[in-house]
Amino acid sequence: MSSVLPSRIYPVVDAAHWVGSLGQAGARLIQLRLKDMAMDALRHEIREGIQLARAHHVCLVLNDYWQLAIEEGVDFIHLGQEDLDTADLTAIRASGLKLGVSTHSDAELERALSVAPDYVALGPVWPTKLKKMPWGPQGTEKLSIWKRRIGDIPLVAIGGITLARAPLCIAAGADCVSAVSDFIRMPDPQAQVRAWLAATAPVVSV
C-alpha cells in the first residue's frame, strides 16, 4: 500500500452524497468529479463532500477545480493534462494540496513527472464508454511498464475497470484501481465497494 494513497480502490463519483455512502462501506479514497454546475451549487457540493469525507475517514480528491480545492481545504486535487496548462502549481503546493495527474502517453507521463505528482493515473486500461478518448486501450502490460518507470510514485489504473479486472491491474503493478460505473452504476454500490476491497486485498502468506 502506498504511503500517499490510503486504499487500493478509488471510486470516482458525481455527487457529494456518494462520499458518505461509499465511505460508510469502507472506501477510503474517493474522487469528486463535478460537471456543469453553477458556482454556488459547486461550492455547496464540495463542502458537503468534505464533511462526509471527514465523518467517514475518506481522503477526498477533487477533480479540476484547484482554486476551490485550496479555498475549501480538500486533501487532493486531480488534474488532467489540459489542466496543467492553467493551474497554478506553485499555489497548489504552497497550500499543502496533494496532486494527482492523468496520463495517456509517454509524452504525458514525462510532463506529469516534471511536476512531481503524488500519484500518476494511467488510462484507459480497457475501452470505456464514459467519455470519448483519442487514445486506445492501454492494457495491463502498459501498467507494468509505467510502474517500472515511475518507481515509488503511486500508479492508479482507470478506464473500463470492473470488479473482475481490478485484481489484474494490481498484479500488473498498479497501486490503486479506479472506476466510476462499476461503483455508482451498480444495483448495490456499498456491496460493490466491499467486493472491490476483498478482490484487491493483499495476499497474506502463511
PyMOL commands that set and color helices and strands:
alter all, ss='L'
color gray80, all
select helices_A, chain A and resi 17-24+39-55+66-72+83-85+89-94+106-114+139-150+166-172+181-184+189-200
alter helices_A, ss='H'
color red, helices_A
select strands_A, chain A and resi 9-13+29-32+59-63+76-79+98-103+119-122+155-158+176-179
alter strands_A, ss='S'
color yellow, strands_A
deselect
rebuild
show_as cartoon
